Amino acid sequence: MFENEFLKHVATEFAKLFGELLILFVGISFIVALLQVYISPAKIKKLLTSDKKVVSGIFGSLLGSVTPFCSCSTIPVLSELLKSGAPFCGVMSFLLTSPVLNPAIITMLIAFFGLKAAIFYAGFVLLLSISLGLILDKFEFVSEVKTLENSGGGCCCCKNSWENLEGNFFQKQVKAVKIAANNSGALFKSVLPYLLIGAGIGAFIHEVIPTELLSNFANQNEFWAIPLAAVAGIPMYIRAETMIPVASILMSKGVAPGIAIALIIGGAGASLPELSLLSSMFKKKMLAVFVSCVFMVAVVTGVAFNFIL
């Protein structure tokens, strides 16, 4: 049975971690929700449609990093892009970037790992997503996408886009702020359990698991550690917002940065609910290739992190 002193330390660490997450998430989630009003799926489609595939891949990756749609709308947006005939390379770059790179994740990386780590993380994710999107397009994996029927309704994001708001500029701004406040509040409610879980796991690890155990088990010189972390993360339903504080604690215990990053990307990039939704659009071969791409991004970024941090 845990002693009172131990529980006090765990509670203190939990309060510290959750407090940092709460302050960051409340502010950033509002900014994220406001971006969703200004950057509609229709704008994404327009920007992705370019005669040059490299340009389409770059826009797809960049838009994936600044349009952090929630999980319930990312897949519908992907579906609409595929049905509209948007360049496949740009669509795949968007899909690979969106779950693992957004303003909230970058802000939290800066807070927990520092500016240098956040810049390198963003750079590697963008570069790899663009490259993999072009490679998948080159080998015509678009043929592995199921035939999608057009739907009349469209996603809920379109209804709240800037173009569909009524009134003059000031009135539209007020409506945009209200929509962002409502959406960020709803997002916070849905993410709150994950933030609590992340802070709780982090606090428990900090107080319970000996530093020597983790540092010996996950030493950065072990070549298998990063791929193992990426594989372990893929079947786990982990939001990056949950894993970042946990990864910070793991690193403070001696786990190499690359291992923590590989676990974050693996878990956030290919969660089971996401794969389940993608299976309605992708054939088995394409689904397997997508998981392989997430694994590659996780491993390469993890290896790079061990050299820069």
Phi, psi and omega in degrees: 000137183289140178280159182300322181296319179297313180299325179295317179295318179297315180297320179296315180295321178297314180299321179295310181295313183293324178299316178297316180297318183298312181298315180295313188290320181300314181290312184290323181296328177292316179298318179299314180296324178293322177299323181295332177289317184282327183252093184275162175303328179296321178293323178299313180301316181297317181290328181287335184280095180225147179292332181264121185295326179297317179297318178298318178296319179295313179297319180300315180292316180295318179293325176297332182274344182241002177238074185283071177297149176291164185300331181286343181245345179298313182293317174301321177297316177301317180299316180295322179295318179295318181291331182280352179083020176299147182309131186298323181297319179292321179296317181290323176297320176299314182295320182288328183276319191309312185283343187245002181211112174206171183304323180295316180296316180298317180299318180290325176296319178297318182293320186263332185241342180105161184297318182301314181296319181296319180295313179295320179301309181299318181298314181293318180297316179297312182298314181291322179295317177297313182297314181292324176299318179292321179294315179297323177291319181300319182268015171056046176287356175299335178291346179268010176265133180292156177292123184252132179273142179290138178252148184280331190283316187081172184274163184293337181296326183296322183295329182259016180283159184303321183296332184265359178281143181258156178110181177282182186301315181295316180297321179293324178296317179298316179297321180297319179295318179296317179297317179297320179296316180294315182292320180291326176295317178294320179295319180298319178298320182286330183269340184310316178301323180290323177295318178296317179296315180299314179294321180295314178297316180299316179296319180295314179299317183301323185264335189259310188280125180297142180302319183297324182296311181290320182293327178283321182288322187240052178288141184293346178277350178279116186294335185273349189294316182292311176301323179296319179296320179296316179295319180296326182285327186303312181281357182270141176271089185238125169279142179302326179298331178282318189280335183300311177295325177296316179298323178299318178294317179301318179294323178293340178268358177112358178289135182298145181304320182298326179292317179296317180293320179298322179293319179298310183294317179300315182288319183280330186279335184215059179288158181299318177299321179295316179297324178297318179290320180294333181295341177282345181246329184255143171286167186303320181297316180293322179296317179295320179294320178299314178299320179296322178295317177299317178300317181295315179299318181297315183291311182296315178295321178297316178298316180299321180298324180292341179269332186262342182248000000 
